[in-house]
Amino acid sequence: MCERVALPGGGFAIVCGTRRGRRSTCAHCGRPASLLCDGPARDGGVGTCDRALCTHCRIHVPPDRDYCKGHREAARDAAAQLRHF
């Protein structure tokens, strides 16, 4: 099953998968989610966080990353630590 998803700036993406039924909801606000967090896996494993995010709650980091609030704060803290060296 494929679906057309509107992107900020007027573009769109075609998202395909085998999952059917209810759409996922944003982990922060409960709105319909169309994005997944690109931060590192929470269990320390390989891959990404994949927490469901809506376009209102995502934190976009150009050119092509979207973070949940927890991963954005962790990235900001790491960048602040690097400035000390």
HELIX and SHEET records of a PDB file:
HELIX    1   1 LYS A   69  ARG A   83  1                                  15    
SHEET    1   A 2 CYS A   2  ALA A   6  0                                        
SHEET    2   A 2 PHE A  12  CYS A  16 -1                                        
SHEET    1   B 2 LEU A  35  LEU A  36  0                                        
SHEET    2   B 2 ALA A  52  LEU A  53 -1                                        
SHEET    1   C 2 ILE A  59  VAL A  61  0                                        
SHEET    2   C 2 ARG A  65  TYR A  67 -1                                        
END                                                                             
